[in-house]
Amino acid sequence: MPAVTSLQKTEKFAIEKYKTPKDIRSLFHSHVPYSGSPQKHPLDPEQIIMVPDPYNSSSPYLEFSKSDITYVEKLASIVNPEGEAVTMARIWVKKGSLAIQCTPFLVSAVKPPRS
């Protein structure tokens, strides 16, 4: 696996067409919904990144395998003060799927141990 030396800006993730379930309410028994801005994964084309709050610099992001997503709903886009629109979606992920949640934080000094 190649080493990642810095964060890279990712391209927007094109929402793929998924078959509409017969009863969306039945998805709650076997799936969990996640809402946010879907992004292409910078290293793995079989994964997607979901950013729940794309204009919040401290917002966590989530990584899911495309094969664990059963259904996608397009939501209303959001616009920042500069007029840039971000696509938002709700994805339905199978319960029991392995996913990753990453939370950015500011690295700061720690107090040295007392002697």
Buried (B, 14 or more C-beta within 10 A) or exposed (E): EEEEEEEEEBEEBEBEEEEEEEEEEEBEEEBBEBBBBBBBBBEEEEBBBBBBBBEEEEBBBBBBBBEBBBBBBEEEEBEEEEEEEBBBBBBBBBEEEEBEEEEEEEEEEEEEEEE
